[in-house]
Amino acid sequence: MSIQESLKVTPKGDVALIEWDHIGESANKMSTPIMARLKEILEELNDSSFKAAVIISRKKKIFIAGADINEIKSLKTKEDFAGAVSGGQEIMNFVEDLKIPVIAAIHGACAGGGCELSLACDYRIASDASETKIGLPETKLGIIPGFGGCVRLPRVVGVQGALDIILAGKMVPAKKAFKMGLVDKMVHPAILEEQALKFANGVIAKGSKKRKKQHAPQGLMNKFLESGLGRPVVFSQAKKMTMKKSHGHYPALLVALNVIKKTAGMSNRSKAMDIEKQGFCEVAGGEISKNLINLFFMMEDVKKRNGVDGDEKGLEVSHLGVLGAGTMGGGIAYVAADKGIFVRLKDISTDSIAKGFEAARKIWDKKVKKRRMTKYELTEKMGHISGGLDYAGFKQLDVVVEAIVENMDIKKKVIAETYENLKDDCVFATNTSSLSVTEMATAHPKPENFLGMHFFSPVHMMPLVEVIRGPQTSDKATATVYNLSKKMGKIPVVVKDAPGFLVNRLLVPYMMEAAFFLQEGASIEKVDKIFVKKFGMPMGPFALMDSVGLDVCVKVSKIFKESLGERIELPEMLLKLEQTDRLGQKNGKGFYNYENGRKKDVDQSVYTDLGLGSPSDPLSEEDIIGRAMYNMVNEAALVLLEEHVVGSAEDLDLAMIMGTGFPPFRGGLLRWADKEGSEKIVDDLEVFASKYGPRFKPTTPLRNMAKTQRTFH
């Protein structure tokens, strides 16, 4: 009965209104029972007197979210995948071949299979709401569109537009979808159903004719590029750009490109669909797809959690205070105000407050220039930020985030002073990256309301927030900040207070090892290239150190040395770096040269400044990757299994992907380590320890894993 109610037909005169409302689910998904029900409806419509059909969702913010990922995950063999794809293609073809015209009335997310269903329809009408986004994000799961998306999208928006959406896994807003011809009409969400029915009746008045899905390119250049002569140029350039961005680590991108290349302009639909099915089966079920689907579920799991055991919801946050209006403070103000939270900035000078405002405004200005928001919307969002030199308005704040200078004494003084100006249950969070949250909490009269909220820079781009729980932090405070992070559009991971917390704890040994490579004769270019092109990191360790700030790297490394002893060995080169004026990207002088903040070539004078000779690159690619990555795994075993800094291997992997850009296709640091095998990692660490020193000595929990051949997952 629930499936019948989840997808039903309501007569609206000559129009069949197909209402989609998957009972028991927050989103409309194309599960096997739902698809069977859709087929049943289509068969009934072909034998009915209806002259047109409209498909509409009854979910508030979702049209159709696509295929049920749980079902995709459960498929094991090529035959399983082929059967599932054939079934989906058959139903989409049925929609396309229906005797009567079909109109998709789209409001909310129209993703994957949902987008493919809309492409099989004759017409598409979309609401102009901000939540309406249409696209094919399958490549982000390591697969390709398999229900006709690779075949139909080029016919609707052209090859160039289709490649742009499919290769980037894009979800485009309604305005862009309308501009590129992906939808035929945009209306206010309040009148979507009314306008869709009116549109359908207009089609009926013209004879209920099916639409020929032909893309008509505009302009001479586009006409050439969409022609048989121009397409080779488009595909060649698309392949170059794909390889430049992915370095070949994401095979689904190249498979999707090849499928579109083979099927573009093909008149034999059956043959084109078969090519798409073969492409889908080529990548589905592979290791990369499995890793990316696991990542999808990890992120979905965050949406359901509150950061604590139990059902504590924490405070509902509508007003946020930010102490310190510098780069971090301005970034925090932006991500909060962008989601409708009222923000009060406080600093010690009006110039600083102005800079905080400007930092937020610059990001919104870029959106206006790209037509992703209007000037009116910018003004409305800026209205969510206010600022001052005193504590005016602080009594109404739900949470305060401190983002001032990294100095323990100053922080403690500000915490104590601020507390006097807050309401009793206000949660206080510090954005420290290296100082003890536990010690800081001693300055707060109610340590149960105190914790860490560590954002990563740049705040508006980096998705991770480490929610750092001190020994006395309450569930209520933890849940408040965890849910606030999600409201800001971030991925929170709860960690214990420990040196470097989680991400920096693992990242510092990685960066330090790069400094040792340099001392041993490796070139900056070679090391960074290995980690980017071979391993898949977004940037190499030297570019990363420049980005963080070389002065910060030195400072944090010294703190780690004091805390962790022989497991952190400070390279002599790093101490020499402290004596130079090189700060990295922020002063345009680091391992690389910078122009207007953009990285250029390696600054060759750095070798002389650090007392190093010309690089001879004596180290093998295998040793470079092994030493840096196994070092991180060694530390990860300790923080997860012995110190319990983080609750699970999944959370650690998620933090590394979201906080450092660890290659998503590898599934995370510990999933990659499981593939390498704990025995191999321990054996190699023993060899490295004998050659390079005690920093490589395998930790006890990692040794125990190797002895019992256990894995992290």
C-alpha positions as CSV (number, residue, x, y, z in Angstrom):
1,M,0.0,0.0,0.0
2,S,2.8,2.4,0.8
3,I,4.4,2.0,-2.6
4,Q,1.0,2.7,-4.2
5,E,0.7,5.9,-2.1
6,S,4.4,6.9,-2.7
7,L,3.8,7.2,-6.4
8,K,0.2,7.8,-7.5
9,V,-1.8,9.4,-10.4
10,T,-4.3,12.1,-9.7
11,P,-6.6,13.1,-12.7
12,K,-6.5,16.8,-13.6
13,G,-8.9,16.8,-16.5
14,D,-7.0,15.6,-19.5
15,V,-3.7,15.6,-17.6
16,A,-2.4,12.8,-15.4
17,L,-0.6,14.3,-12.4
18,I,2.0,11.8,-11.2
19,E,2.7,12.6,-7.6
20,W,5.9,11.3,-6.1
21,D,6.2,11.2,-2.3
22,H,8.3,8.2,-1.1
23,I,6.7,7.3,2.2
24,G,9.1,6.8,5.1
25,E,12.0,8.5,3.2
26,S,13.2,12.1,3.4
27,A,14.0,12.0,-0.3
28,N,12.4,10.5,-3.4
29,K,14.7,7.6,-4.4
30,M,14.5,5.3,-7.4
31,S,14.4,2.1,-5.4
32,T,13.5,-1.2,-7.1
33,P,9.9,-1.2,-5.7
34,I,9.4,2.5,-6.8
35,M,10.7,1.8,-10.3
36,A,8.3,-1.2,-10.6
37,R,5.5,1.1,-9.5
38,L,6.5,3.7,-12.1
39,K,6.5,1.1,-14.8
40,E,3.0,0.1,-13.8
41,I,1.8,3.7,-14.0
42,L,3.4,4.2,-17.4
43,E,1.7,1.1,-18.7
44,E,-1.7,2.3,-17.4
45,L,-1.1,5.8,-19.0
46,N,-0.5,4.2,-22.4
47,D,-3.9,2.6,-22.2
48,S,-5.7,5.6,-20.8
49,S,-7.5,8.6,-22.2
50,F,-5.1,11.1,-20.7
51,K,-3.6,13.5,-23.3
52,A,-0.5,14.6,-21.2
53,A,1.2,13.8,-17.9
54,V,3.0,15.9,-15.3
55,I,5.5,14.4,-12.8
56,I,5.8,16.4,-9.6
57,S,7.3,15.8,-6.2
58,R,5.6,16.3,-2.9
59,K,8.9,16.6,-0.9
60,K,9.7,20.1,0.3
61,K,13.2,20.4,-1.2
62,I,13.7,17.4,-3.4
63,F,12.3,16.4,-6.8
64,I,14.1,13.0,-7.1
65,A,17.4,12.4,-5.5
66,G,18.3,9.6,-7.9
67,A,19.0,5.9,-7.6
68,D,19.0,4.3,-4.1
69,I,22.8,4.2,-3.3
70,N,22.2,1.4,-0.8
71,E,21.0,-0.8,-3.7
72,I,24.1,0.2,-5.9
73,K,26.3,-0.7,-2.9
74,S,24.7,-4.1,-2.6
75,L,25.4,-5.1,-6.3
76,K,28.5,-7.3,-6.6
77,T,29.0,-8.7,-10.1
78,K,29.1,-7.2,-13.6
79,E,25.9,-9.1,-14.3
80,D,24.2,-7.5,-11.3
81,F,25.1,-4.0,-12.5
82,A,24.2,-4.8,-16.1
83,G,20.7,-6.0,-15.0
84,A,20.1,-2.9,-12.8
85,V,21.2,-0.5,-15.6
86,S,19.1,-2.3,-18.2
87,G,16.0,-2.1,-16.0
88,G,16.5,1.6,-15.4
89,Q,17.1,2.3,-19.1
90,E,14.0,0.4,-20.0
91,I,11.8,2.6,-17.8
92,M,13.4,5.8,-19.0
93,N,12.9,4.7,-22.6
94,F,9.3,3.9,-21.7
95,V,8.8,7.5,-20.5
96,E,10.4,8.8,-23.7
97,D,8.2,6.6,-25.9
98,L,5.0,7.2,-24.0
99,K,2.2,8.0,-26.4
100,I,1.4,11.3,-24.6
101,P,3.8,14.1,-23.8
102,V,5.3,14.2,-20.3
103,I,6.3,17.3,-18.4
104,A,8.7,17.2,-15.4
105,A,7.7,19.9,-12.8
106,I,11.0,20.2,-10.9
107,H,11.4,21.8,-7.4
108,G,14.4,21.0,-5.3
109,A,17.3,18.6,-6.0
110,C,16.9,16.8,-9.3
111,A,20.0,14.6,-9.2
112,G,21.3,11.5,-11.0
113,G,18.4,9.2,-11.9
114,G,16.0,12.1,-11.2
115,C,17.8,14.2,-13.8
116,E,17.8,11.3,-16.2
117,L,14.0,10.9,-15.8
118,S,13.5,14.6,-16.5
119,L,15.7,14.2,-19.6
120,A,13.4,11.4,-20.8
121,C,10.4,13.7,-20.4
122,D,9.3,16.0,-23.3
123,Y,9.5,19.2,-21.3
124,R,10.9,20.4,-18.0
125,I,9.6,23.3,-15.9
126,A,11.6,24.3,-12.8
127,S,11.0,26.5,-9.8
128,D,13.3,29.4,-9.5
129,A,14.0,28.6,-5.8
130,S,17.6,28.4,-4.6
131,E,17.1,24.7,-3.6
132,T,16.3,23.7,-7.2
133,K,19.4,22.2,-8.7
134,I,19.6,19.8,-11.6
135,G,22.5,17.6,-12.6
136,L,24.3,14.3,-12.8
137,P,26.8,13.9,-9.9
138,E,27.5,10.2,-10.6
139,T,31.2,10.7,-11.4
140,K,31.6,11.8,-7.8
141,L,30.7,8.3,-6.8
142,G,33.1,6.7,-9.3
143,I,30.4,5.7,-11.7
144,I,28.8,7.3,-14.8
145,P,25.1,8.1,-15.5
146,G,23.6,4.8,-16.6
147,F,19.9,5.5,-17.1
148,G,20.4,7.4,-20.4
149,G,22.1,10.5,-19.0
150,C,25.2,10.2,-21.1
151,V,23.0,9.7,-24.2
152,R,20.2,12.2,-23.6
153,L,21.9,15.2,-22.0
154,P,24.1,16.0,-25.1
155,R,20.9,16.0,-27.2
156,V,19.2,18.4,-24.8
157,V,22.0,20.9,-24.0
158,G,24.7,20.0,-26.5
159,V,27.9,18.1,-26.1
160,Q,29.8,21.0,-24.5
161,G,27.1,21.6,-21.9
162,A,26.8,17.8,-21.2
163,L,30.5,17.4,-20.7
164,D,30.6,20.4,-18.3
165,I,27.9,18.8,-16.1
166,I,28.8,15.2,-16.3
167,L,32.6,15.4,-15.9
168,A,32.4,17.9,-13.0
169,G,29.5,16.0,-11.4
170,K,27.7,19.4,-11.4
171,M,24.3,20.3,-10.0
172,V,23.3,23.5,-11.8
173,P,20.9,26.1,-10.4
174,A,17.6,26.6,-12.2
175,K,18.7,29.9,-13.8
176,K,21.7,28.3,-15.4
177,A,19.6,25.2,-16.3
178,F,17.2,27.5,-18.1
179,K,19.9,29.5,-19.9
180,M,21.5,26.3,-21.2
181,G,18.2,24.7,-22.3
182,L,18.1,22.1,-19.6
183,V,14.7,23.4,-18.6
184,D,12.1,25.1,-20.8
185,K,10.5,27.5,-18.2
186,M,11.1,28.9,-14.7
187,V,8.4,29.8,-12.3
188,H,7.9,30.7,-8.7
189,P,7.7,27.5,-6.5
190,A,4.2,28.5,-5.2
191,I,2.8,28.3,-8.7
192,L,4.8,25.4,-10.1
193,E,2.0,22.8,-10.2
194,E,-0.5,25.4,-11.6
195,Q,2.0,26.4,-14.3
196,A,3.0,22.9,-15.2
197,L,-0.7,21.9,-15.7
198,K,-1.3,25.0,-17.7
199,F,1.7,24.2,-19.9
200,A,0.5,20.6,-20.3
201,N,-2.9,21.9,-21.4
202,G,-1.2,24.2,-23.9
203,V,0.6,21.2,-25.4
204,I,-2.7,19.3,-25.5
205,A,-4.3,22.2,-27.4
206,K,-1.6,21.9,-30.0
207,G,-2.4,18.2,-30.5
208,S,-0.5,16.5,-27.7
209,K,2.6,16.1,-29.9
210,K,5.7,14.5,-28.6
211,R,8.8,16.8,-28.6
212,K,11.8,16.2,-30.8
213,K,14.8,16.5,-28.4
214,Q,17.1,18.5,-30.6
215,H,19.8,20.9,-29.3
216,A,20.0,24.0,-31.4
217,P,23.5,25.6,-30.8
218,Q,23.7,29.4,-30.9
219,G,26.5,31.3,-32.6
220,L,28.8,30.3,-35.4
221,M,31.5,28.9,-33.1
222,N,29.1,26.8,-31.1
223,K,27.5,25.5,-34.3
224,F,31.0,24.4,-35.5
225,L,31.9,22.8,-32.2
226,E,28.6,20.9,-32.0
227,S,29.1,19.7,-35.6
228,G,30.8,16.4,-36.7
229,L,33.8,18.5,-37.6
230,G,34.1,20.4,-34.4
231,R,33.3,17.7,-31.9
232,P,36.8,16.1,-32.1
233,V,38.2,19.4,-30.9
234,V,35.7,19.5,-27.9
235,F,36.5,15.9,-26.9
236,S,40.3,16.4,-27.2
237,Q,40.2,19.6,-25.0
238,A,37.9,17.9,-22.5
239,K,40.3,14.9,-22.2
240,K,43.2,17.3,-21.7
241,M,41.4,19.2,-19.0
242,T,40.2,16.0,-17.3
243,M,43.7,14.5,-17.2
244,K,45.1,17.8,-15.9
245,K,42.7,17.9,-13.0
246,S,42.4,14.2,-12.1
247,H,45.8,12.9,-13.3
248,G,43.9,9.7,-14.4
249,H,43.0,8.8,-10.8
250,Y,39.2,8.9,-11.5
251,P,38.6,6.4,-14.4
252,A,34.8,7.2,-14.4
253,L,35.6,10.6,-15.9
254,L,37.4,9.1,-18.9
255,V,34.8,6.4,-19.3
256,A,32.0,9.0,-19.3
257,L,33.9,11.1,-21.8
258,N,34.4,8.0,-24.1
259,V,30.7,7.0,-23.9
260,I,29.5,10.5,-24.8
261,K,32.1,10.6,-27.7
262,K,30.8,7.3,-29.1
263,T,27.1,8.1,-28.7
264,A,26.9,11.8,-29.6
265,G,24.8,12.1,-32.7
266,M,24.0,8.3,-32.8
267,S,20.5,7.7,-34.2
268,N,20.3,4.1,-32.9
269,R,19.1,4.6,-29.3
270,S,19.4,0.9,-28.4
271,K,23.0,0.8,-29.5
272,A,23.8,4.1,-27.7
273,M,22.2,2.8,-24.5
274,D,24.2,-0.4,-24.7
275,I,27.4,1.6,-25.0
276,E,26.4,3.5,-21.9
277,K,25.6,0.3,-20.0
278,Q,29.0,-1.2,-20.9
279,G,30.7,2.0,-19.6
280,F,28.7,1.9,-16.4
281,C,29.7,-1.7,-15.8
282,E,33.3,-1.0,-16.5
283,V,33.7,1.3,-13.5
284,A,30.9,0.2,-11.1
285,G,32.0,-2.1,-8.3
286,G,35.6,-1.2,-8.7
287,E,37.8,-0.2,-5.8
288,I,37.6,3.6,-6.6
289,S,33.8,3.5,-6.9
290,K,33.5,1.5,-3.6
291,N,35.8,4.1,-1.8
292,L,33.8,7.0,-3.1
293,I,30.4,5.4,-2.2
294,N,31.8,4.7,1.3
295,L,32.7,8.4,1.5
296,F,29.1,9.3,0.5
297,F,27.7,7.2,3.3
298,M,30.2,8.7,5.8
299,M,28.9,12.1,4.9
300,E,25.3,11.0,5.0
301,D,26.0,9.6,8.5
302,V,27.1,13.0,9.7
303,K,23.7,14.4,8.7
304,K,22.0,12.0,11.1
305,R,24.3,12.4,14.1
306,N,24.6,15.0,16.8
307,G,28.2,14.4,17.9
308,V,27.3,12.6,21.2
309,D,25.9,9.4,22.4
310,G,22.2,9.8,23.0
311,D,19.6,12.2,21.7
312,E,20.9,15.5,23.0
313,K,20.1,18.2,20.5
314,G,21.9,21.2,22.0
315,L,21.0,24.8,21.6
316,E,19.3,26.1,18.5
317,V,21.8,28.8,17.2
318,S,20.4,31.9,15.7
319,H,22.9,34.5,17.1
320,L,26.7,33.9,17.0
321,G,29.5,36.0,18.4
322,V,33.0,36.1,16.8
323,L,35.9,37.4,18.8
324,G,38.6,38.6,16.4
325,A,37.8,39.9,13.0
326,G,40.9,38.8,11.2
327,T,41.1,36.3,8.3
328,M,39.6,33.4,10.4
329,G,37.1,35.6,12.2
330,G,35.9,37.2,8.9
331,G,35.6,33.7,7.3
332,I,33.6,32.3,10.3
333,A,31.3,35.4,10.1
334,Y,30.8,34.7,6.4
335,V,29.9,31.0,6.6
336,A,27.5,31.7,9.5
337,A,25.7,34.8,8.0
338,D,25.5,33.0,4.6
339,K,23.2,30.4,6.3
340,G,21.0,33.0,7.9
341,I,22.7,33.2,11.4
342,F,23.1,36.7,12.9
343,V,26.7,37.4,13.7
344,R,28.3,40.0,16.0
345,L,32.0,40.6,15.4
346,K,34.1,42.1,18.1
347,D,37.7,43.3,17.9
348,I,40.0,45.9,19.4
349,S,39.9,48.4,16.5
350,T,37.4,49.7,14.0
351,D,40.0,48.9,11.2
352,S,39.9,45.2,12.2
353,I,36.1,45.2,12.3
354,A,36.1,46.8,8.8
355,K,38.4,44.1,7.5
356,G,36.2,41.4,8.9
357,F,33.2,42.9,7.0
358,E,35.3,43.2,3.9
359,A,36.5,39.6,4.0
360,A,32.8,38.4,4.0
361,R,31.7,40.9,1.4
362,K,34.5,39.9,-1.0
363,I,33.2,36.3,-1.1
364,W,29.6,37.4,-1.8
365,D,30.8,39.9,-4.4
366,K,32.4,37.1,-6.3
367,K,29.0,35.2,-6.3
368,V,27.3,38.3,-7.6
369,K,29.8,38.7,-10.4
370,K,29.2,35.0,-11.3
371,R,25.5,35.6,-11.1
372,R,25.1,33.0,-8.4
373,M,23.3,35.6,-6.2
374,T,21.7,39.1,-6.7
375,K,22.8,42.4,-5.2
376,Y,19.7,42.4,-3.2
377,E,20.6,39.0,-1.7
378,L,24.1,40.3,-0.9
379,T,22.7,43.3,0.9
380,E,20.4,41.0,2.9
381,K,23.2,38.7,3.9
382,M,25.5,41.6,4.9
383,G,22.6,42.7,7.1
384,H,23.3,39.6,9.2
385,I,26.7,40.8,10.3
386,S,27.2,43.6,12.8
387,G,30.3,44.6,14.7
388,G,31.8,46.7,17.5
389,L,34.5,47.3,20.0
390,D,32.5,46.4,23.1
391,Y,30.2,43.6,24.2
392,A,26.9,45.2,23.0
393,G,24.5,42.5,22.0
394,F,26.5,39.7,23.5
395,K,23.7,38.8,26.0
396,Q,21.6,37.4,23.2
397,L,24.2,35.2,21.7
398,D,23.8,31.4,21.7
399,V,27.5,30.6,20.8
400,V,30.7,32.7,20.9
401,V,33.7,31.6,18.8
402,E,37.0,33.0,19.8
403,A,39.5,33.5,16.9
404,I,42.1,35.8,18.3
405,V,45.9,35.5,18.4
406,E,47.4,32.1,19.3
407,N,48.6,33.1,22.7
408,M,47.4,31.2,25.8
409,D,47.6,34.0,28.3
410,I,45.8,36.4,26.0
411,K,43.1,33.9,25.2
412,K,42.5,33.0,28.8
413,K,42.1,36.7,29.7
414,V,39.6,37.3,26.9
415,I,37.6,34.1,27.8
416,A,37.2,35.3,31.4
417,E,36.3,38.8,30.4
418,T,33.8,37.7,27.7
419,Y,32.0,35.3,30.1
420,E,30.9,38.2,32.2
421,N,29.0,39.6,29.2
422,L,27.2,36.4,28.1
423,K,23.9,34.7,29.1
424,D,24.2,31.8,31.4
425,D,23.9,29.0,28.9
426,C,25.9,30.5,26.1
427,V,28.4,28.0,24.6
428,F,32.0,29.3,24.2
429,A,34.2,27.8,21.5
430,T,37.9,28.5,20.7
431,N,39.2,28.2,17.2
432,T,42.7,27.4,18.3
433,S,44.8,25.2,16.0
434,S,47.5,24.1,18.5
435,L,46.8,25.3,22.1
436,S,45.3,23.1,24.8
437,V,41.5,23.4,25.1
438,T,41.7,21.9,28.5
439,E,44.0,24.6,29.9
440,M,41.9,27.3,28.2
441,A,38.8,26.0,29.9
442,T,40.3,26.8,33.3
443,A,39.6,30.5,32.5
444,H,35.9,29.8,32.0
445,P,33.7,29.6,35.1
446,K,31.6,27.0,33.5
447,P,34.0,24.6,31.7
448,E,31.1,22.4,30.7
449,N,30.1,25.1,28.3
450,F,33.6,25.4,26.8
451,L,35.1,23.5,23.9
452,G,37.1,23.8,20.7
453,M,35.7,24.6,17.2
454,H,38.7,24.3,14.9
455,F,38.0,25.7,11.4
456,F,40.5,25.1,8.6
457,S,41.7,27.9,6.3
458,P,40.3,29.3,4.0
459,V,37.1,28.9,6.1
460,H,34.7,29.4,3.2
461,M,36.3,26.6,1.2
462,M,37.5,24.0,3.7
463,P,34.7,21.7,4.8
464,L,36.1,20.3,8.0
465,V,35.4,21.5,11.5
466,E,37.1,19.7,14.4
467,V,34.8,19.8,17.4
468,I,37.3,19.5,20.3
469,R,35.8,18.1,23.5
470,G,37.6,18.9,26.7
471,P,37.4,16.6,29.8
472,Q,34.5,18.7,31.3
473,T,32.7,19.7,28.1
474,S,29.0,18.7,28.3
475,D,27.0,16.7,25.8
476,K,24.8,19.8,25.3
477,A,27.8,22.1,24.3
478,T,29.2,19.4,22.0
479,A,25.9,18.8,20.3
480,T,25.3,22.6,20.0
481,V,28.6,23.1,18.1
482,Y,28.3,19.9,16.1
483,N,24.9,20.9,14.8
484,L,26.0,24.5,14.3
485,S,28.8,23.3,12.1
486,K,26.3,21.4,10.0
487,K,24.1,24.4,9.8
488,M,27.1,26.3,8.5
489,G,27.5,23.7,5.7
490,K,30.5,22.1,7.3
491,I,31.5,18.5,8.1
492,P,32.1,18.2,11.9
493,V,34.2,15.5,13.5
494,V,34.4,15.2,17.3
495,V,37.9,14.8,18.7
496,K,39.5,14.7,22.2
497,D,41.8,17.5,23.3
498,A,45.3,16.3,22.5
499,P,48.4,17.8,20.9
500,G,47.5,19.0,17.4
501,F,44.0,17.4,17.9
502,L,43.6,15.1,14.9
503,V,44.3,16.5,11.5
504,N,47.4,18.5,12.4
505,R,48.6,15.7,14.6
506,L,48.9,13.5,11.5
507,L,49.8,16.3,9.1
508,V,52.9,17.6,10.9
509,P,54.9,14.4,10.6
510,Y,54.0,14.4,6.9
511,M,55.3,17.9,6.4
512,M,58.4,17.3,8.6
513,E,59.3,14.3,6.4
514,A,59.2,16.5,3.3
515,A,61.8,18.7,5.1
516,F,64.0,15.7,5.6
517,F,63.7,14.8,1.9
518,L,65.0,18.3,1.1
519,Q,68.0,17.8,3.4
520,E,68.7,14.6,1.7
521,G,69.0,16.1,-1.8
522,A,65.4,15.8,-3.1
523,S,64.1,18.7,-5.2
524,I,61.0,20.6,-4.2
525,E,59.5,20.0,-7.7
526,K,59.9,16.3,-7.6
527,V,58.5,15.7,-4.1
528,D,55.4,17.9,-4.7
529,K,54.8,16.3,-8.2
530,I,55.0,12.8,-6.7
531,F,52.3,13.6,-4.1
532,V,50.0,15.4,-6.5
533,K,50.3,13.4,-9.7
534,K,51.2,10.0,-8.4
535,F,49.4,9.8,-5.0
536,G,46.6,12.3,-5.7
537,M,47.0,14.9,-3.0
538,P,45.6,18.4,-4.0
539,M,49.0,19.9,-3.3
540,G,52.4,18.7,-2.4
541,P,53.9,19.1,1.1
542,F,56.0,22.1,0.2
543,A,53.1,24.0,-1.4
544,L,51.1,23.0,1.7
545,M,53.7,24.5,4.1
546,D,53.7,27.7,2.0
547,S,49.9,27.8,2.3
548,V,49.8,27.2,6.0
549,G,52.7,29.7,6.6
550,L,56.3,28.7,7.2
551,D,56.4,30.5,10.5
552,V,53.4,28.6,11.7
553,C,54.9,25.3,10.5
554,V,58.0,25.9,12.6
555,K,56.1,27.1,15.6
556,V,53.7,24.1,15.6
557,S,56.5,21.6,15.0
558,K,58.3,22.8,18.1
559,I,55.1,22.4,20.1
560,F,54.8,18.9,18.8
561,K,58.4,18.1,19.6
562,E,57.8,19.1,23.2
563,S,54.6,17.0,23.4
564,L,55.5,13.9,21.5
565,G,59.2,13.5,22.1
566,E,61.2,11.2,19.8
567,R,58.3,10.6,17.4
568,I,58.8,14.1,16.2
569,E,62.3,14.9,15.0
570,L,62.9,18.5,13.9
571,P,64.8,18.7,10.6
572,E,67.8,21.1,10.7
573,M,66.5,22.7,7.6
574,L,63.3,23.8,9.3
575,L,65.2,25.6,12.0
576,K,67.3,27.3,9.4
577,L,64.1,28.4,7.7
578,E,63.2,30.2,10.8
579,Q,66.2,32.5,10.4
580,T,65.1,33.6,6.9
581,D,62.3,36.1,6.0
582,R,60.3,33.4,4.2
583,L,56.8,33.1,5.4
584,G,55.2,31.4,2.4
585,Q,52.2,32.5,0.4
586,K,51.3,35.3,2.9
587,N,54.5,37.4,2.1
588,G,55.0,36.0,-1.4
589,K,58.2,34.2,-0.5
590,G,58.4,30.6,0.4
591,F,59.5,27.4,-1.3
592,Y,57.7,28.9,-4.3
593,N,57.5,32.3,-5.8
594,Y,54.1,34.0,-5.6
595,E,52.5,36.7,-7.7
596,N,49.3,38.4,-6.4
597,G,48.9,35.4,-4.1
598,R,49.2,32.9,-6.9
599,K,51.8,30.2,-6.8
600,K,54.4,30.4,-9.6
601,D,57.6,28.4,-10.0
602,V,60.0,27.1,-7.3
603,D,62.2,29.8,-5.8
604,Q,65.6,28.3,-6.6
605,S,67.4,30.6,-4.1
606,V,65.7,28.6,-1.2
607,Y,68.4,25.9,-1.5
608,T,71.2,28.4,-1.0
609,D,69.3,30.2,1.8
610,L,69.0,26.8,3.7
611,G,72.6,25.9,3.1
612,L,71.8,23.1,0.7
613,G,73.5,22.1,-2.5
614,S,71.8,21.6,-5.8
615,P,69.2,18.8,-5.6
616,S,70.4,15.4,-6.8
617,D,67.1,13.5,-6.2
618,P,68.6,10.4,-4.8
619,L,65.3,9.1,-3.3
620,S,62.9,6.7,-5.1
621,E,59.3,7.5,-5.6
622,E,58.3,4.5,-3.5
623,D,60.5,5.7,-0.5
624,I,59.2,9.2,-0.7
625,I,55.5,8.1,-0.5
626,G,56.2,5.3,2.0
627,R,58.1,7.4,4.5
628,A,55.6,10.3,4.5
629,M,52.4,8.2,4.4
630,Y,53.4,5.3,6.7
631,N,54.5,8.0,9.2
632,M,51.0,9.3,9.2
633,V,49.5,5.8,9.5
634,N,51.8,5.1,12.4
635,E,50.6,8.1,14.3
636,A,47.0,7.4,13.3
637,A,47.1,4.0,14.9
638,L,48.2,5.6,18.1
639,V,45.5,8.4,18.2
640,L,42.7,6.0,17.2
641,L,43.5,2.8,19.0
642,E,45.4,3.9,22.1
643,E,44.7,7.5,22.8
644,H,41.1,7.4,21.4
645,V,41.4,11.0,20.1
646,V,38.8,10.1,17.5
647,G,35.9,7.7,17.8
648,S,36.3,5.6,14.7
649,A,38.4,4.8,11.6
650,E,35.6,6.3,9.5
651,D,35.7,9.6,11.3
652,L,39.5,9.7,11.0
653,D,39.3,9.1,7.3
654,L,36.6,11.7,6.9
655,A,38.6,14.3,8.8
656,M,41.7,13.6,6.6
657,I,39.7,13.9,3.4
658,M,37.8,17.0,4.4
659,G,40.7,18.7,6.3
660,T,43.7,17.9,4.1
661,G,42.3,16.9,0.8
662,F,43.5,13.3,1.2
663,P,42.6,11.7,-2.1
664,P,38.9,10.7,-1.9
665,F,39.4,8.0,-4.5
666,R,41.6,6.2,-1.9
667,G,38.8,6.2,0.6
668,G,40.8,7.9,3.4
669,L,44.2,7.4,5.1
670,L,43.1,4.2,7.0
671,R,41.2,2.6,4.2
672,W,44.4,3.1,2.1
673,A,46.4,1.6,4.9
674,D,44.2,-1.4,5.0
675,K,44.9,-2.0,1.3
676,E,48.6,-1.7,1.9
677,G,48.4,-4.1,4.9
678,S,49.5,-3.6,8.4
679,E,52.3,-6.2,8.1
680,K,53.9,-4.4,5.1
681,I,53.6,-1.0,6.8
682,V,55.3,-2.3,10.0
683,D,58.1,-4.1,8.1
684,D,58.8,-0.9,6.0
685,L,58.7,1.3,9.1
686,E,61.3,-1.0,10.8
687,V,63.6,-0.5,7.8
688,F,63.0,3.2,7.8
689,A,63.7,3.3,11.6
690,S,67.1,1.6,11.1
691,K,68.0,4.0,8.3
692,Y,66.6,7.3,9.5
693,G,65.9,7.2,13.2
694,P,63.4,6.5,15.9
695,R,60.6,8.7,14.4
696,F,59.7,5.7,12.3
697,K,59.5,3.2,15.1
698,P,56.2,1.3,14.7
699,T,53.7,2.2,17.5
700,T,52.5,-0.6,19.8
701,P,48.9,-0.6,18.4
702,L,50.2,-0.8,14.8
703,R,52.5,-3.7,15.8
704,N,49.6,-5.5,17.4
705,M,47.5,-5.1,14.3
706,A,50.3,-6.6,12.2
707,K,50.7,-9.6,14.5
708,T,47.0,-10.4,14.2
709,Q,46.7,-9.3,10.6
710,R,43.8,-6.9,11.6
711,T,42.6,-3.9,9.6
712,F,41.4,-0.5,10.7
713,H,38.0,-1.0,9.1
